[in-house]
Structures are given as C-alpha cells and as structure tokens.
C-alpha cells in the first residue's frame, strides 16, 4: 500500500513536458446495452467497427438537427 507524502518537491520539474498543442483526445462513450447490441450487430453485418457505425448515426442526426434549426 502506498502512502501520500505531506509535501512533494517539484523544483526539478519541467513545465509542459508532455503538452502537445495538436493532441486530440478520444472520449469514452458509454452506450445503453440495448443500443450497444444494436450497433454491434450493424457493425458486424457491415464489416465495420462500432465507432464507424456510431459516428455515421450521429452525423445523420447532426444533419437532421441542423436542417430543422435552419428550416
């Protein structure tokens, strides 16, 4: 079991050592099991991965929402 120290010495630390301005982050998205099963089935049928299917569905919804907002 590790214990936390009262103080830590960061005097030799390097600010921004791991910072990359062009870095992108993939956020985890948690689907309800019914939705996940549906998407997994579609992905298998279309020989794609789940991310491709989810992105395609979300892009369609995005297009519809933009159309409804402009209409």
Jmol script that loads the backbone (N, CA, C; Angstrom):
load data "model"
ATOM      1  N   UNK A   1       0.844  -1.177   0.000  1.00  0.00           N
ATOM      2  CA  UNK A   1       0.000   0.000   0.000  1.00  0.00           C
ATOM      3  C   UNK A   1       0.890   1.242   0.000  1.00  0.00           C
ATOM      4  N   UNK A   2       0.614   2.169  -0.915  1.00  0.00           N
ATOM      5  CA  UNK A   2       1.409   3.393  -0.968  1.00  0.00           C
ATOM      6  C   UNK A   2       0.758   4.467  -0.105  1.00  0.00           C
ATOM      7  N   UNK A   3       1.595   5.339   0.416  1.00  0.00           N
ATOM      8  CA  UNK A   3       1.081   6.432   1.230  1.00  0.00           C
ATOM      9  C   UNK A   3       1.467   7.745   0.601  1.00  0.00           C
ATOM     10  N   UNK A   4       0.639   8.734   0.794  1.00  0.00           N
ATOM     11  CA  UNK A   4       0.920  10.062   0.274  1.00  0.00           C
ATOM     12  C   UNK A   4       1.850  10.801   1.214  1.00  0.00           C
ATOM     13  N   UNK A   5       2.771  11.522   0.647  1.00  0.00           N
ATOM     14  CA  UNK A   5       3.670  12.339   1.453  1.00  0.00           C
ATOM     15  C   UNK A   5       2.998  13.662   1.786  1.00  0.00           C
ATOM     16  N   UNK A   6       3.489  14.308   2.830  1.00  0.00           N
ATOM     17  CA  UNK A   6       2.973  15.630   3.202  1.00  0.00           C
ATOM     18  C   UNK A   6       3.272  16.649   2.113  1.00  0.00           C
ATOM     19  N   UNK A   7       4.472  16.580   1.542  1.00  0.00           N
ATOM     20  CA  UNK A   7       4.902  17.520   0.502  1.00  0.00           C
ATOM     21  C   UNK A   7       5.688  16.773  -0.564  1.00  0.00           C
ATOM     22  N   UNK A   8       5.662  17.326  -1.760  1.00  0.00           N
ATOM     23  CA  UNK A   8       6.429  16.783  -2.872  1.00  0.00           C
ATOM     24  C   UNK A   8       7.307  17.892  -3.436  1.00  0.00           C
ATOM     25  N   UNK A   9       8.482  17.529  -3.897  1.00  0.00           N
ATOM     26  CA  UNK A   9       9.434  18.505  -4.429  1.00  0.00           C
ATOM     27  C   UNK A   9       9.346  18.503  -5.955  1.00  0.00           C
ATOM     28  N   UNK A  10       8.810  19.568  -6.512  1.00  0.00           N
ATOM     29  CA  UNK A  10       8.696  19.700  -7.969  1.00  0.00           C
ATOM     30  C   UNK A  10       9.699  20.715  -8.512  1.00  0.00           C
ATOM     31  N   UNK A  11      10.698  21.049  -7.730  1.00  0.00           N
ATOM     32  CA  UNK A  11      11.656  22.083  -8.137  1.00  0.00           C
ATOM     33  C   UNK A  11      12.429  21.706  -9.402  1.00  0.00           C
ATOM     34  N   UNK A  12      12.576  20.425  -9.680  1.00  0.00           N
ATOM     35  CA  UNK A  12      13.273  19.994 -10.900  1.00  0.00           C
ATOM     36  C   UNK A  12      12.291  19.577 -11.993  1.00  0.00           C
ATOM     37  N   UNK A  13      11.017  19.858 -11.777  1.00  0.00           N
ATOM     38  CA  UNK A  13      10.008  19.507 -12.772  1.00  0.00           C
ATOM     39  C   UNK A  13      10.127  20.380 -14.015  1.00  0.00           C
ATOM     40  N   UNK A  14       9.646  19.848 -15.127  1.00  0.00           N
ATOM     41  CA  UNK A  14       9.714  20.574 -16.404  1.00  0.00           C
ATOM     42  C   UNK A  14       8.288  20.893 -16.848  1.00  0.00           C
ATOM     43  N   UNK A  15       7.934  22.175 -16.825  1.00  0.00           N
ATOM     44  CA  UNK A  15       6.592  22.602 -17.207  1.00  0.00           C
ATOM     45  C   UNK A  15       6.349  22.326 -18.694  1.00  0.00           C
ATOM     46  N   UNK A  16       5.221  21.716 -18.987  1.00  0.00           N
ATOM     47  CA  UNK A  16       4.826  21.467 -20.372  1.00  0.00           C
ATOM     48  C   UNK A  16       5.532  20.304 -21.033  1.00  0.00           C
ATOM     49  N   UNK A  17       6.200  19.471 -20.289  1.00  0.00           N
ATOM     50  CA  UNK A  17       6.974  18.368 -20.860  1.00  0.00           C
ATOM     51  C   UNK A  17       6.102  17.456 -21.738  1.00  0.00           C
ATOM     52  N   UNK A  18       4.875  17.224 -21.335  1.00  0.00           N
ATOM     53  CA  UNK A  18       4.004  16.309 -22.071  1.00  0.00           C
ATOM     54  C   UNK A  18       2.902  17.034 -22.841  1.00  0.00           C
ATOM     55  N   UNK A  19       2.972  18.355 -22.922  1.00  0.00           N
ATOM     56  CA  UNK A  19       1.968  19.151 -23.618  1.00  0.00           C
ATOM     57  C   UNK A  19       2.220  19.113 -25.121  1.00  0.00           C
ATOM     58  N   UNK A  20       1.168  18.842 -25.875  1.00  0.00           N
ATOM     59  CA  UNK A  20       1.224  18.873 -27.342  1.00  0.00           C
ATOM     60  C   UNK A  20      -0.018  19.620 -27.813  1.00  0.00           C
ATOM     61  N   UNK A  21       0.190  20.787 -28.432  1.00  0.00           N
ATOM     62  CA  UNK A  21      -0.959  21.633 -28.783  1.00  0.00           C
ATOM     63  C   UNK A  21      -1.896  20.981 -29.787  1.00  0.00           C
ATOM     64  N   UNK A  22      -1.410  20.051 -30.590  1.00  0.00           N
ATOM     65  CA  UNK A  22      -2.250  19.405 -31.595  1.00  0.00           C
ATOM     66  C   UNK A  22      -2.791  18.050 -31.137  1.00  0.00           C
ATOM     67  N   UNK A  23      -2.628  17.742 -29.876  1.00  0.00           N
ATOM     68  CA  UNK A  23      -3.103  16.453 -29.360  1.00  0.00           C
ATOM     69  C   UNK A  23      -4.624  16.390 -29.431  1.00  0.00           C
ATOM     70  N   UNK A  24      -5.132  15.230 -29.732  1.00  0.00           N
ATOM     71  CA  UNK A  24      -6.574  15.014 -29.719  1.00  0.00           C
ATOM     72  C   UNK A  24      -6.885  13.930 -28.692  1.00  0.00           C
ATOM     73  N   UNK A  25      -8.061  14.003 -28.148  1.00  0.00           N
ATOM     74  CA  UNK A  25      -8.466  13.049 -27.133  1.00  0.00           C
ATOM     75  C   UNK A  25      -9.712  12.316 -27.605  1.00  0.00           C
ATOM     76  N   UNK A  26      -9.713  11.020 -27.416  1.00  0.00           N
ATOM     77  CA  UNK A  26     -10.891  10.216 -27.710  1.00  0.00           C
ATOM     78  C   UNK A  26     -11.612   9.972 -26.401  1.00  0.00           C
ATOM     79  N   UNK A  27     -12.766  10.580 -26.284  1.00  0.00           N
ATOM     80  CA  UNK A  27     -13.540  10.453 -25.058  1.00  0.00           C
ATOM     81  C   UNK A  27     -14.296   9.136 -25.047  1.00  0.00           C
ATOM     82  N   UNK A  28     -14.334   8.470 -23.909  1.00  0.00           N
ATOM     83  CA  UNK A  28     -15.120   7.236 -23.850  1.00  0.00           C
ATOM     84  C   UNK A  28     -16.606   7.568 -23.876  1.00  0.00           C
ATOM     85  N   UNK A  29     -17.343   6.832 -24.643  1.00  0.00           N
ATOM     86  CA  UNK A  29     -18.792   6.991 -24.723  1.00  0.00           C
ATOM     87  C   UNK A  29     -19.407   5.671 -24.260  1.00  0.00           C
ATOM     88  N   UNK A  30     -20.320   5.760 -23.326  1.00  0.00           N
ATOM     89  CA  UNK A  30     -20.947   4.568 -22.783  1.00  0.00           C
ATOM     90  C   UNK A  30     -22.372   4.469 -23.308  1.00  0.00           C
ATOM     91  N   UNK A  31     -22.656   3.365 -23.973  1.00  0.00           N
ATOM     92  CA  UNK A  31     -23.968   3.146 -24.568  1.00  0.00           C
ATOM     93  C   UNK A  31     -24.806   2.241 -23.680  1.00  0.00           C
ATOM     94  N   UNK A  32     -26.109   2.461 -23.725  1.00  0.00           N
ATOM     95  CA  UNK A  32     -27.027   1.532 -23.066  1.00  0.00           C
ATOM     96  C   UNK A  32     -26.855   0.173 -23.743  1.00  0.00           C
ATOM     97  N   UNK A  33     -27.034  -0.885 -23.005  1.00  0.00           N
ATOM     98  CA  UNK A  33     -26.774  -2.226 -23.542  1.00  0.00           C
ATOM     99  C   UNK A  33     -27.617  -2.529 -24.782  1.00  0.00           C
ATOM    100  N   UNK A  34     -28.869  -2.087 -24.812  1.00  0.00           N
ATOM    101  CA  UNK A  34     -29.730  -2.330 -25.976  1.00  0.00           C
ATOM    102  C   UNK A  34     -29.176  -1.633 -27.212  1.00  0.00           C
ATOM    103  N   UNK A  35     -28.717  -0.393 -27.028  1.00  0.00           N
ATOM    104  CA  UNK A  35     -28.149   0.367 -28.145  1.00  0.00           C
ATOM    105  C   UNK A  35     -26.824  -0.257 -28.578  1.00  0.00           C
ATOM    106  N   UNK A  36     -26.007  -0.631 -27.611  1.00  0.00           N
ATOM    107  CA  UNK A  36     -24.716  -1.240 -27.933  1.00  0.00           C
ATOM    108  C   UNK A  36     -24.896  -2.539 -28.721  1.00  0.00           C
ATOM    109  N   UNK A  37     -25.853  -3.351 -28.314  1.00  0.00           N
ATOM    110  CA  UNK A  37     -26.118  -4.602 -29.034  1.00  0.00           C
ATOM    111  C   UNK A  37     -26.582  -4.333 -30.460  1.00  0.00           C
ATOM    112  N   UNK A  38     -27.454  -3.343 -30.616  1.00  0.00           N
ATOM    113  CA  UNK A  38     -27.940  -2.976 -31.943  1.00  0.00           C
ATOM    114  C   UNK A  38     -26.796  -2.511 -32.838  1.00  0.00           C
ATOM    115  N   UNK A  39     -25.966  -1.618 -32.302  1.00  0.00           N
ATOM    116  CA  UNK A  39     -24.842  -1.067 -33.078  1.00  0.00           C
ATOM    117  C   UNK A  39     -23.816  -2.163 -33.388  1.00  0.00           C
ATOM    118  N   UNK A  40     -23.563  -3.033 -32.428  1.00  0.00           N
ATOM    119  CA  UNK A  40     -22.614  -4.126 -32.647  1.00  0.00           C
ATOM    120  C   UNK A  40     -23.097  -5.048 -33.765  1.00  0.00           C
ATOM    121  N   UNK A  41     -24.415  -5.312 -33.789  1.00  0.00           N
ATOM    122  CA  UNK A  41     -24.988  -6.154 -34.847  1.00  0.00           C
ATOM    123  C   UNK A  41     -24.831  -5.478 -36.211  1.00  0.00           C
ATOM    124  N   UNK A  42     -25.137  -4.180 -36.268  1.00  0.00           N
ATOM    125  CA  UNK A  42     -24.961  -3.441 -37.522  1.00  0.00           C
ATOM    126  C   UNK A  42     -23.506  -3.466 -37.986  1.00  0.00           C
ATOM    127  N   UNK A  43     -22.612  -3.251 -37.043  1.00  0.00           N
ATOM    128  CA  UNK A  43     -21.184  -3.222 -37.375  1.00  0.00           C
ATOM    129  C   UNK A  43     -20.740  -4.568 -37.939  1.00  0.00           C
ATOM    130  N   UNK A  44     -21.193  -5.631 -37.330  1.00  0.00           N
ATOM    131  CA  UNK A  44     -20.827  -6.966 -37.807  1.00  0.00           C
ATOM    132  C   UNK A  44     -21.384  -7.220 -39.201  1.00  0.00           C
ATOM    133  N   UNK A  45     -22.642  -6.854 -39.420  1.00  0.00           N
ATOM    134  CA  UNK A  45     -23.280  -7.042 -40.730  1.00  0.00           C
ATOM    135  C   UNK A  45     -22.563  -6.247 -41.815  1.00  0.00           C
ATOM    136  N   UNK A  46     -22.119  -5.030 -41.481  1.00  0.00           N
ATOM    137  CA  UNK A  46     -21.484  -4.156 -42.467  1.00  0.00           C
ATOM    138  C   UNK A  46     -19.961  -4.280 -42.481  1.00  0.00           C
ATOM    139  N   UNK A  47     -19.440  -5.183 -41.645  1.00  0.00           N
ATOM    140  CA  UNK A  47     -17.991  -5.399 -41.543  1.00  0.00           C
ATOM    141  C   UNK A  47     -17.251  -4.098 -41.249  1.00  0.00           C
ATOM    142  N   UNK A  48     -17.774  -3.368 -40.263  1.00  0.00           N
ATOM    143  CA  UNK A  48     -17.173  -2.124 -39.795  1.00  0.00           C
ATOM    144  C   UNK A  48     -17.007  -2.212 -38.295  1.00  0.00           C
ATOM    145  N   UNK A  49     -16.300  -1.250 -37.717  1.00  0.00           N
ATOM    146  CA  UNK A  49     -16.204  -1.259 -36.255  1.00  0.00           C
ATOM    147  C   UNK A  49     -17.314  -0.390 -35.666  1.00  0.00           C
ATOM    148  N   UNK A  50     -17.533  -0.555 -34.387  1.00  0.00           N
ATOM    149  CA  UNK A  50     -18.631   0.132 -33.713  1.00  0.00           C
ATOM    150  C   UNK A  50     -18.497   1.648 -33.830  1.00  0.00           C
ATOM    151  N   UNK A  51     -17.277   2.164 -33.732  1.00  0.00           N
ATOM    152  CA  UNK A  51     -17.069   3.614 -33.824  1.00  0.00           C
ATOM    153  C   UNK A  51     -17.541   4.167 -35.160  1.00  0.00           C
ATOM    154  N   UNK A  52     -17.275   3.441 -36.236  1.00  0.00           N
ATOM    155  CA  UNK A  52     -17.719   3.905 -37.558  1.00  0.00           C
ATOM    156  C   UNK A  52     -19.243   3.991 -37.626  1.00  0.00           C
ATOM    157  N   UNK A  53     -19.908   2.998 -37.081  1.00  0.00           N
ATOM    158  CA  UNK A  53     -21.376   2.972 -37.107  1.00  0.00           C
ATOM    159  C   UNK A  53     -21.938   4.098 -36.248  1.00  0.00           C
ATOM    160  N   UNK A  54     -21.427   4.255 -35.037  1.00  0.00           N
ATOM    161  CA  UNK A  54     -21.920   5.303 -34.139  1.00  0.00           C
ATOM    162  C   UNK A  54     -21.696   6.675 -34.758  1.00  0.00           C
ATOM    163  N   UNK A  55     -20.509   6.906 -35.327  1.00  0.00           N
ATOM    164  CA  UNK A  55     -20.233   8.196 -35.959  1.00  0.00           C
ATOM    165  C   UNK A  55     -21.176   8.451 -37.127  1.00  0.00           C
ATOM    166  N   UNK A  56     -21.424   7.447 -37.937  1.00  0.00           N
ATOM    167  CA  UNK A  56     -22.338   7.613 -39.075  1.00  0.00           C
ATOM    168  C   UNK A  56     -23.745   7.976 -38.584  1.00  0.00           C
ATOM    169  N   UNK A  57     -24.218   7.293 -37.540  1.00  0.00           N
ATOM    170  CA  UNK A  57     -25.541   7.591 -36.997  1.00  0.00           C
ATOM    171  C   UNK A  57     -25.602   9.002 -36.413  1.00  0.00           C
ATOM    172  N   UNK A  58     -24.555   9.385 -35.705  1.00  0.00           N
ATOM    173  CA  UNK A  58     -24.537  10.724 -35.106  1.00  0.00           C
ATOM    174  C   UNK A  58     -24.453  11.815 -36.167  1.00  0.00           C
ATOM    175  N   UNK A  59     -23.695  11.571 -37.230  1.00  0.00           N
ATOM    176  CA  UNK A  59     -23.624  12.562 -38.306  1.00  0.00           C
ATOM    177  C   UNK A  59     -24.986  12.749 -38.959  1.00  0.00           C
ATOM    178  N   UNK A  60     -25.721  11.659 -39.139  1.00  0.00           N
ATOM    179  CA  UNK A  60     -27.075  11.768 -39.711  1.00  0.00           C
ATOM    180  C   UNK A  60     -27.976  12.579 -38.784  1.00  0.00           C
ATOM    181  N   UNK A  61     -27.910  12.306 -37.489  1.00  0.00           N
ATOM    182  CA  UNK A  61     -28.701  13.082 -36.529  1.00  0.00           C
ATOM    183  C   UNK A  61     -28.288  14.545 -36.535  1.00  0.00           C
ATOM    184  N   UNK A  62     -26.997  14.796 -36.635  1.00  0.00           N
ATOM    185  CA  UNK A  62     -26.485  16.169 -36.670  1.00  0.00           C
ATOM    186  C   UNK A  62     -27.035  16.902 -37.895  1.00  0.00           C
ATOM    187  N   UNK A  63     -27.017  16.240 -39.044  1.00  0.00           N
ATOM    188  CA  UNK A  63     -27.551  16.842 -40.272  1.00  0.00           C
ATOM    189  C   UNK A  63     -29.036  17.156 -40.117  1.00  0.00           C
ATOM    190  N   UNK A  64     -29.781  16.248 -39.528  1.00  0.00           N
ATOM    191  CA  UNK A  64     -31.208  16.445 -39.330  1.00  0.00           C
ATOM    192  C   UNK A  64     -31.465  17.617 -38.383  1.00  0.00           C
ATOM    193  N   UNK A  65     -30.701  17.679 -37.295  1.00  0.00           N
ATOM    194  CA  UNK A  65     -30.883  18.765 -36.330  1.00  0.00           C
ATOM    195  C   UNK A  65     -30.530  20.116 -36.952  1.00  0.00           C
ATOM    196  N   UNK A  66     -29.479  20.157 -37.764  1.00  0.00           N
ATOM    197  CA  UNK A  66     -29.112  21.415 -38.442  1.00  0.00           C
ATOM    198  C   UNK A  66     -30.183  21.825 -39.433  1.00  0.00           C
ATOM    199  N   UNK A  67     -30.740  20.856 -40.159  1.00  0.00           N
ATOM    200  CA  UNK A  67     -31.808  21.137 -41.108  1.00  0.00           C
ATOM    201  C   UNK A  67     -33.032  21.696 -40.396  1.00  0.00           C
ATOM    202  N   UNK A  68     -33.408  21.080 -39.266  1.00  0.00           N
ATOM    203  CA  UNK A  68     -34.584  21.526 -38.527  1.00  0.00           C
ATOM    204  C   UNK A  68     -34.354  22.914 -37.923  1.00  0.00           C
ATOM    205  N   UNK A  69     -33.163  23.200 -37.511  1.00  0.00           N
ATOM    206  CA  UNK A  69     -32.852  24.507 -36.919  1.00  0.00           C
ATOM    207  C   UNK A  69     -32.892  25.604 -37.981  1.00  0.00           C
ATOM    208  N   UNK A  70     -32.462  25.285 -39.201  1.00  0.00           N
ATOM    209  CA  UNK A  70     -32.422  26.290 -40.272  1.00  0.00           C
ATOM    210  C   UNK A  70     -33.769  26.430 -40.958  1.00  0.00           C
ATOM    211  N   UNK A  71     -34.581  25.379 -40.893  1.00  0.00           N
ATOM    212  CA  UNK A  71     -35.864  25.370 -41.587  1.00  0.00           C
ATOM    213  C   UNK A  71     -36.870  26.155 -40.880  1.00  0.00           C
TER     214      UNK A  71
END
end "model"
wireframe off; spacefill off
backbone 0.3
color backbone group
